């Protein structure tokens, strides 16, 4: 049986069943989880194929608003992950729904972003424009690698005049095939700095994105799968649903150990193979220590200690239990983790 994510957790969750059996729908982030730029993440293609064969519905939920669902589905299919446009939910769709609730049908909307935003606005009966001279009723901003100074300046002029401003998301970074690059949040920050105005944000981890996902997938027992604590995992926490963190993108073990309650995942896995597995229980031991697999961990005097042998992910699970429990008893202060992390084996 699985545990409820709505409560604050001090110990990673467990599941006696494979996650493909415990949940009906996987709500999968894309960048850093399924692919990085043009390439599939290691083990992603075969893991998703097996998850689908086990009866789990796969939905792809991304804060990246640059491409329409059709283009994302085509990219997934090319990588060996068959997908239809309806399987893809992006922050552009959530942003467009927010804008449509603020302005009359048929309104013009100034777009700073790419094709994903254009299509999402048109789906809502709105008219995308690129200039303040076109008399827009609102501004919507999303990530696209083509966005430049002129686009940010146009948004700043419009926001400065008091037009409603919706951002698809505020992720500061985005993983690419070459490394970590600036995300939409970095570009939004430029407009915010120029105008002194904060946008309304649609994407993860905020409720509009969760609402959009549930409306489009009809998921009854969803599992959020992601690589970011501040979007994927916090979004699951805000929605009161369980989550699986994979270490193939942004998040590191060090960050997870220091995570506040809203950033603590239900489950941990090296990669998407974790969908196909049961999740082991982390046991409370004597002396405030915790065990998982062949590992034991504790926070002695505010310093994490790790002993034992086995796979890296079991060690991280035990360390999370020790670190989170310590933090919860010490006003959220994270224990020192450098020595314990140095003792982690390589990933499987």
LUMLO-809690 format. One record per residue (C-alpha): residue number from 1; z negated, y, x negated. Coordinates in Angstrom, 3 decimals. Last residue first. Layout:
<nodes>
+-----+----------+----------+----------+
:   i :        w :        v :        u :
+-----+----------+----------+----------+
: NUM :        Z :        Y :        X :
...
+-----+----------+----------+----------+
</nodes>
This chain:
<nodes>
+-----+----------+----------+----------+
:   i :        w :        v :        u :
+-----+----------+----------+----------+
: 348 :   10.349 :    1.826 :  -23.725 :
: 347 :    9.068 :    5.222 :  -24.839 :
: 346 :    7.590 :    5.398 :  -28.326 :
: 345 :    3.889 :    4.657 :  -28.733 :
: 344 :    1.270 :    7.295 :  -27.929 :
: 343 :   -1.343 :    7.910 :  -30.627 :
: 342 :   -0.273 :   11.503 :  -31.297 :
: 341 :   -0.883 :   12.165 :  -27.605 :
: 340 :   -4.551 :   11.240 :  -28.028 :
: 339 :   -4.979 :   13.602 :  -30.987 :
: 338 :   -3.242 :   16.516 :  -29.235 :
: 337 :   -5.051 :   16.197 :  -25.895 :
: 336 :   -7.889 :   18.734 :  -25.809 :
: 335 :   -9.318 :   18.684 :  -22.309 :
: 334 :   -7.830 :   20.870 :  -19.548 :
: 333 :  -10.090 :   23.439 :  -17.884 :
: 332 :   -9.803 :   23.209 :  -14.103 :
: 331 :  -13.353 :   24.352 :  -13.375 :
: 330 :  -14.906 :   21.608 :  -15.526 :
: 329 :  -15.353 :   18.639 :  -13.194 :
: 328 :  -11.795 :   18.685 :  -11.905 :
: 327 :  -10.544 :   19.125 :  -15.467 :
: 326 :  -12.359 :   15.976 :  -16.660 :
: 325 :  -10.984 :   13.921 :  -13.784 :
: 324 :   -7.483 :   15.222 :  -14.461 :
: 323 :   -7.684 :   14.419 :  -18.184 :
: 322 :   -9.149 :   10.914 :  -17.848 :
: 321 :   -6.811 :    9.896 :  -15.038 :
: 320 :   -3.833 :   11.427 :  -16.839 :
: 319 :   -4.745 :    9.575 :  -20.043 :
: 318 :   -4.736 :    6.243 :  -18.230 :
: 317 :   -1.332 :    6.949 :  -16.722 :
: 316 :    0.037 :    8.175 :  -20.062 :
: 315 :   -1.083 :    4.948 :  -21.737 :
: 314 :    0.590 :    2.917 :  -18.985 :
: 313 :    3.776 :    4.930 :  -19.581 :
: 312 :    3.763 :    4.211 :  -23.313 :
: 311 :    3.800 :    0.436 :  -23.010 :
: 310 :    1.045 :   -1.650 :  -24.529 :
: 309 :   -1.847 :   -1.348 :  -26.943 :
: 308 :   -5.413 :   -0.086 :  -26.876 :
: 307 :   -7.402 :    3.095 :  -27.357 :
: 306 :   -6.894 :    6.725 :  -26.312 :
: 305 :   -9.338 :    9.610 :  -26.719 :
: 304 :   -9.122 :   12.959 :  -24.955 :
: 303 :  -11.399 :   15.696 :  -26.269 :
: 302 :  -13.664 :   17.565 :  -23.851 :
: 301 :  -16.849 :   16.016 :  -25.218 :
: 300 :  -15.415 :   12.549 :  -24.705 :
: 299 :  -12.455 :   12.642 :  -22.347 :
: 298 :  -11.581 :    8.987 :  -21.808 :
: 297 :   -8.714 :    6.568 :  -22.142 :
: 296 :   -8.246 :    2.796 :  -22.076 :
: 295 :   -4.975 :    0.981 :  -22.623 :
: 294 :   -3.714 :   -2.594 :  -22.221 :
: 293 :   -2.292 :   -2.030 :  -18.758 :
: 292 :   -4.199 :    0.880 :  -17.269 :
: 291 :   -7.835 :    1.748 :  -17.944 :
: 290 :  -10.065 :    4.725 :  -17.323 :
: 289 :  -13.196 :    5.982 :  -19.047 :
: 288 :  -16.175 :    7.771 :  -17.509 :
: 287 :  -18.685 :    5.664 :  -19.435 :
: 286 :  -17.882 :    2.437 :  -17.631 :
: 285 :  -14.367 :    1.898 :  -16.296 :
: 284 :  -12.315 :    3.428 :  -13.457 :
: 283 :   -9.086 :    1.491 :  -13.009 :
: 282 :   -5.558 :    2.906 :  -12.916 :
: 281 :   -3.647 :    0.695 :  -10.507 :
: 280 :   -0.149 :   -0.368 :  -11.414 :
: 279 :    2.958 :    1.031 :   -9.674 :
: 278 :    5.300 :   -1.613 :   -8.315 :
: 277 :    8.772 :   -1.368 :   -9.760 :
: 276 :   12.317 :   -0.576 :   -8.692 :
: 275 :   11.832 :    3.166 :   -8.406 :
: 274 :   10.324 :    3.207 :  -11.909 :
: 273 :   13.713 :    2.236 :  -13.307 :
: 272 :   14.519 :    5.877 :  -12.635 :
: 271 :   13.017 :    6.963 :  -15.946 :
: 270 :    9.809 :    6.824 :  -18.000 :
: 269 :    7.734 :    6.472 :  -14.872 :
: 268 :    4.736 :    8.221 :  -13.303 :
: 267 :    3.429 :    8.107 :   -9.729 :
: 266 :    1.594 :   10.423 :   -7.347 :
: 265 :    2.527 :   13.472 :   -9.375 :
: 264 :    0.000 :   16.153 :  -10.344 :
: 263 :    1.411 :   19.684 :  -10.155 :
: 262 :   -0.596 :   20.870 :   -7.132 :
: 261 :   -3.833 :   19.617 :   -8.727 :
: 260 :   -3.409 :   21.587 :  -11.976 :
: 259 :   -1.442 :   19.827 :  -14.724 :
: 258 :   -2.856 :   19.714 :  -18.261 :
: 257 :   -2.175 :   15.982 :  -18.724 :
: 256 :    1.250 :   16.442 :  -17.157 :
: 255 :    2.169 :   19.190 :  -19.613 :
: 254 :    1.256 :   17.066 :  -22.626 :
: 253 :    3.181 :   14.090 :  -21.226 :
: 252 :    6.317 :   16.255 :  -21.113 :
: 251 :    8.196 :   17.670 :  -18.124 :
: 250 :   11.758 :   18.994 :  -18.463 :
: 249 :   14.121 :   16.042 :  -18.222 :
: 248 :   13.959 :   12.275 :  -18.688 :
: 247 :   10.195 :   11.833 :  -18.265 :
: 246 :   10.234 :   10.776 :  -14.613 :
: 245 :    7.726 :   12.036 :  -12.046 :
: 244 :    7.465 :   10.139 :   -8.759 :
: 243 :    6.179 :   11.957 :   -5.688 :
: 242 :    4.345 :   11.350 :   -2.428 :
: 241 :    4.565 :   13.688 :    0.571 :
: 240 :    2.347 :   16.518 :    1.866 :
: 239 :    5.168 :   19.070 :    1.853 :
: 238 :    3.334 :   21.433 :   -0.494 :
: 237 :    2.504 :   18.526 :   -2.813 :
: 236 :    6.125 :   17.352 :   -2.768 :
: 235 :    7.276 :   20.863 :   -3.656 :
: 234 :    4.655 :   21.034 :   -6.420 :
: 233 :    6.085 :   17.831 :   -7.875 :
: 232 :    9.736 :   18.860 :   -7.715 :
: 231 :    9.377 :   22.562 :   -8.536 :
: 230 :    6.520 :   23.357 :  -10.929 :
: 229 :    6.058 :   19.841 :  -12.249 :
: 228 :    9.680 :   19.235 :  -13.144 :
: 227 :   11.356 :   15.849 :  -13.713 :
: 226 :   11.838 :   14.741 :  -10.133 :
: 225 :   11.643 :   12.050 :   -7.480 :
: 224 :   10.267 :   12.969 :   -4.045 :
: 223 :    9.465 :    9.884 :   -1.974 :
: 222 :   10.194 :   10.079 :    1.738 :
: 221 :    8.704 :    7.915 :    4.496 :
: 220 :   10.345 :    9.189 :    7.710 :
: 219 :   13.474 :   10.821 :    6.224 :
: 218 :   15.746 :   12.539 :    8.768 :
: 217 :   18.028 :   13.478 :    5.875 :
: 216 :   19.354 :   16.919 :    6.867 :
: 215 :   16.342 :   18.283 :    8.728 :
: 214 :   13.890 :   16.804 :    6.214 :
: 213 :   15.735 :   18.368 :    3.272 :
: 212 :   16.092 :   21.774 :    4.909 :
: 211 :   12.374 :   21.844 :    5.761 :
: 210 :   11.445 :   20.902 :    2.196 :
: 209 :   13.692 :   23.663 :    0.888 :
: 208 :   12.234 :   26.279 :    3.242 :
: 207 :    8.656 :   25.183 :    2.347 :
: 206 :    8.602 :   26.357 :   -1.309 :
: 205 :    8.659 :   24.146 :   -4.405 :
: 204 :   11.651 :   24.033 :   -4.423 :
: 203 :   14.208 :   26.470 :   -3.114 :
: 202 :   14.221 :   29.269 :   -0.556 :
: 201 :   12.688 :   32.262 :   -2.347 :
: 200 :   12.146 :   35.638 :   -0.692 :
: 199 :   12.948 :   38.164 :   -3.368 :
: 198 :   10.493 :   40.412 :   -5.219 :
: 197 :   11.306 :   44.109 :   -5.594 :
: 196 :   10.580 :   46.335 :   -8.615 :
: 195 :   14.279 :   47.140 :   -8.742 :
: 194 :   15.413 :   46.615 :  -12.343 :
: 193 :   12.704 :   44.090 :  -13.218 :
: 192 :   13.414 :   42.109 :  -10.050 :
: 191 :   17.131 :   42.100 :  -10.781 :
: 190 :   16.487 :   40.754 :  -14.296 :
: 189 :   13.883 :   38.283 :  -13.000 :
: 188 :   16.490 :   36.801 :  -10.650 :
: 187 :   18.628 :   36.004 :  -13.689 :
: 186 :   15.769 :   34.188 :  -15.440 :
: 185 :   14.835 :   32.425 :  -12.212 :
: 184 :   18.407 :   31.199 :  -11.860 :
: 183 :   18.178 :   29.119 :  -15.010 :
: 182 :   18.380 :   29.949 :  -18.711 :
: 181 :   19.426 :   26.955 :  -20.870 :
: 180 :   17.681 :   23.806 :  -22.125 :
: 179 :   19.773 :   21.498 :  -24.296 :
: 178 :   23.433 :   20.800 :  -25.092 :
: 177 :   24.110 :   18.433 :  -22.150 :
: 176 :   22.322 :   20.895 :  -19.895 :
: 175 :   18.755 :   21.219 :  -18.600 :
: 174 :   18.058 :   24.340 :  -16.494 :
: 173 :   15.450 :   27.002 :  -17.126 :
: 172 :   13.491 :   29.713 :  -15.315 :
: 171 :   13.683 :   27.929 :  -11.969 :
: 170 :   13.426 :   30.741 :   -9.397 :
: 169 :   15.312 :   29.311 :   -6.458 :
: 168 :   18.020 :   30.158 :   -3.886 :
: 167 :   16.966 :   33.785 :   -4.012 :
: 166 :   16.932 :   35.825 :   -0.800 :
: 165 :   17.089 :   39.624 :   -0.751 :
: 164 :   16.879 :   41.712 :    2.439 :
: 163 :   18.678 :   45.039 :    1.876 :
: 162 :   16.429 :   47.969 :    0.898 :
: 161 :   18.832 :   50.233 :   -0.951 :
: 160 :   17.429 :   49.035 :   -4.281 :
: 159 :   18.296 :   45.473 :   -3.281 :
: 158 :   21.931 :   46.504 :   -2.924 :
: 157 :   22.107 :   48.392 :   -6.228 :
: 156 :   20.254 :   45.592 :   -8.008 :
: 155 :   22.616 :   42.958 :   -6.606 :
: 154 :   25.596 :   44.920 :   -7.893 :
: 153 :   23.903 :   45.236 :  -11.301 :
: 152 :   23.263 :   41.510 :  -11.465 :
: 151 :   26.922 :   40.782 :  -10.689 :
: 150 :   28.125 :   43.327 :  -13.260 :
: 149 :   25.801 :   41.880 :  -15.890 :
: 148 :   27.120 :   38.349 :  -15.566 :
: 147 :   27.045 :   35.284 :  -13.294 :
: 146 :   29.675 :   32.752 :  -14.454 :
: 145 :   27.133 :   30.018 :  -15.231 :
: 144 :   26.101 :   29.964 :  -11.561 :
: 143 :   22.557 :   30.061 :  -10.242 :
: 142 :   21.796 :   31.595 :   -6.872 :
: 141 :   21.343 :   35.033 :   -5.330 :
: 140 :   21.602 :   36.131 :   -1.704 :
: 139 :   21.790 :   39.772 :   -0.634 :
: 138 :   21.668 :   41.047 :    2.958 :
: 137 :   23.534 :   43.124 :    5.567 :
: 136 :   26.634 :   43.634 :    3.433 :
: 135 :   28.698 :   46.866 :    3.654 :
: 134 :   31.792 :   45.814 :    1.651 :
: 133 :   31.081 :   48.626 :   -0.853 :
: 132 :   28.000 :   46.681 :   -1.923 :
: 131 :   30.423 :   44.255 :   -3.508 :
: 130 :   30.975 :   40.495 :   -3.730 :
: 129 :   31.272 :   39.443 :   -0.104 :
: 128 :   30.336 :   36.245 :    1.757 :
: 127 :   30.800 :   36.217 :    5.558 :
: 126 :   28.156 :   34.360 :    7.603 :
: 125 :   28.723 :   31.612 :   10.161 :
: 124 :   26.017 :   29.320 :    8.794 :
: 123 :   28.537 :   26.945 :    7.157 :
: 122 :   30.176 :   30.053 :    5.674 :
: 121 :   26.902 :   30.888 :    3.947 :
: 120 :   26.602 :   27.385 :    2.492 :
: 119 :   30.205 :   27.402 :    1.281 :
: 118 :   29.820 :   30.698 :   -0.579 :
: 117 :   26.439 :   29.696 :   -2.019 :
: 116 :   27.779 :   26.480 :   -3.528 :
: 115 :   30.915 :   28.219 :   -4.761 :
: 114 :   29.023 :   30.422 :   -7.165 :
: 113 :   26.333 :   33.045 :   -7.473 :
: 112 :   25.473 :   36.632 :   -6.641 :
: 111 :   26.644 :   36.899 :   -3.046 :
: 110 :   26.458 :   40.015 :   -0.866 :
: 109 :   26.238 :   38.902 :    2.764 :
: 108 :   28.466 :   40.075 :    5.602 :
: 107 :   27.187 :   39.405 :    9.082 :
: 106 :   28.987 :   37.001 :   11.430 :
: 105 :   25.812 :   35.957 :   13.206 :
: 104 :   23.163 :   38.684 :   13.094 :
: 103 :   20.812 :   38.933 :   10.082 :
: 102 :   17.400 :   37.524 :    9.153 :
: 101 :   17.547 :   33.925 :   10.406 :
: 100 :   20.983 :   33.468 :    8.864 :
:  99 :   19.533 :   34.555 :    5.507 :
:  98 :   16.926 :   31.775 :    5.596 :
:  97 :   19.567 :   29.187 :    6.564 :
:  96 :   21.755 :   30.380 :    3.692 :
:  95 :   18.867 :   30.029 :    1.243 :
:  94 :   18.148 :   26.452 :    2.341 :
:  93 :   21.827 :   25.563 :    2.016 :
:  92 :   22.050 :   27.231 :   -1.409 :
:  91 :   18.927 :   25.317 :   -2.427 :
:  90 :   20.873 :   22.082 :   -2.343 :
:  89 :   21.011 :   18.969 :   -0.181 :
:  88 :   23.453 :   16.235 :   -1.214 :
:  87 :   23.843 :   12.968 :    0.716 :
:  86 :   26.018 :   14.685 :    3.346 :
:  85 :   28.621 :   15.351 :    0.638 :
:  84 :   28.989 :   11.581 :    0.117 :
:  83 :   27.685 :    9.648 :   -2.875 :
:  82 :   28.610 :    6.652 :   -5.041 :
:  81 :   26.640 :    6.747 :   -8.317 :
:  80 :   29.084 :    5.559 :  -10.998 :
:  79 :   29.325 :    8.830 :  -12.957 :
:  78 :   32.520 :    9.731 :  -11.113 :
:  77 :   30.671 :    9.205 :   -7.812 :
:  76 :   27.940 :   11.594 :   -8.893 :
:  75 :   30.507 :   14.228 :   -9.839 :
:  74 :   32.300 :   13.820 :   -6.507 :
:  73 :   29.010 :   14.149 :   -4.624 :
:  72 :   28.192 :   17.330 :   -6.561 :
:  71 :   31.618 :   18.797 :   -5.756 :
:  70 :   31.243 :   18.007 :   -2.051 :
:  69 :   27.696 :   19.344 :   -1.950 :
:  68 :   28.886 :   22.805 :   -3.050 :
:  67 :   28.294 :   23.837 :   -6.671 :
:  66 :   26.188 :   26.631 :   -8.187 :
:  65 :   23.060 :   26.315 :   -6.060 :
:  64 :   20.995 :   24.245 :   -8.507 :
:  63 :   17.657 :   23.711 :   -6.777 :
:  62 :   18.666 :   20.118 :   -6.154 :
:  61 :   17.991 :   17.410 :   -3.616 :
:  60 :   20.077 :   14.250 :   -3.857 :
:  59 :   19.465 :   11.783 :   -1.058 :
:  58 :   19.321 :    8.038 :   -1.628 :
:  57 :   18.445 :    5.715 :    1.246 :
:  56 :   16.470 :    2.664 :    0.140 :
:  55 :   17.772 :   -0.702 :    1.353 :
:  54 :   17.268 :   -2.839 :   -1.749 :
:  53 :   20.993 :   -2.448 :   -2.575 :
:  52 :   20.454 :    1.314 :   -2.684 :
:  51 :   17.600 :    0.915 :   -5.168 :
:  50 :   19.703 :   -1.465 :   -7.274 :
:  49 :   22.575 :    1.009 :   -7.504 :
:  48 :   20.123 :    3.810 :   -8.226 :
:  47 :   18.648 :    1.879 :  -11.138 :
:  46 :   22.064 :    0.937 :  -12.536 :
:  45 :   23.263 :    4.553 :  -12.582 :
:  44 :   20.026 :    6.153 :  -13.805 :
:  43 :   19.221 :    3.879 :  -16.774 :
:  42 :   19.827 :    6.726 :  -19.270 :
:  41 :   20.683 :   10.038 :  -17.612 :
:  40 :   24.309 :   10.315 :  -16.533 :
:  39 :   26.536 :   12.693 :  -18.462 :
:  38 :   28.445 :   15.833 :  -17.490 :
:  37 :   25.442 :   18.178 :  -17.582 :
:  36 :   22.248 :   16.150 :  -17.697 :
:  35 :   22.374 :   13.545 :  -14.939 :
:  34 :   20.242 :   11.603 :  -12.484 :
:  33 :   16.793 :   12.974 :  -13.337 :
:  32 :   17.280 :   15.882 :  -15.751 :
:  31 :   19.427 :   17.843 :  -13.333 :
:  30 :   19.631 :   15.871 :  -10.082 :
:  29 :   16.387 :   15.860 :   -8.104 :
:  28 :   16.094 :   12.790 :   -5.958 :
:  27 :   14.685 :   12.589 :   -2.449 :
:  26 :   14.286 :    8.813 :   -2.261 :
:  25 :   14.260 :    7.583 :    1.331 :
:  24 :   12.620 :    4.634 :    3.112 :
:  23 :    9.502 :    4.353 :    0.976 :
:  22 :    7.220 :    1.388 :    0.108 :
:  21 :   10.051 :   -1.087 :   -0.394 :
:  20 :   12.063 :    0.919 :   -2.928 :
:  19 :    8.748 :    1.931 :   -4.485 :
:  18 :    8.167 :   -1.691 :   -5.460 :
:  17 :    5.130 :   -2.929 :   -3.603 :
:  16 :    1.500 :   -3.045 :   -4.768 :
:  15 :    1.597 :    0.717 :   -5.099 :
:  14 :   -0.718 :    2.846 :   -7.230 :
:  13 :   -1.523 :    6.527 :   -7.445 :
:  12 :   -2.355 :    8.515 :  -10.570 :
:  11 :   -6.035 :    9.540 :  -10.761 :
:  10 :   -7.683 :   12.891 :   -9.972 :
:   9 :   -5.724 :   13.491 :   -6.787 :
:   8 :   -5.975 :   16.375 :   -4.363 :
:   7 :   -5.242 :   14.994 :   -0.908 :
:   6 :   -1.795 :   15.373 :    0.677 :
:   5 :   -0.276 :   12.663 :   -1.519 :
:   4 :   -1.518 :    9.796 :    0.661 :
:   3 :   -1.764 :    6.451 :   -1.148 :
:   2 :    0.650 :    3.573 :   -1.100 :
:   1 :    0.000 :    0.000 :    0.000 :
+-----+----------+----------+----------+
</nodes>
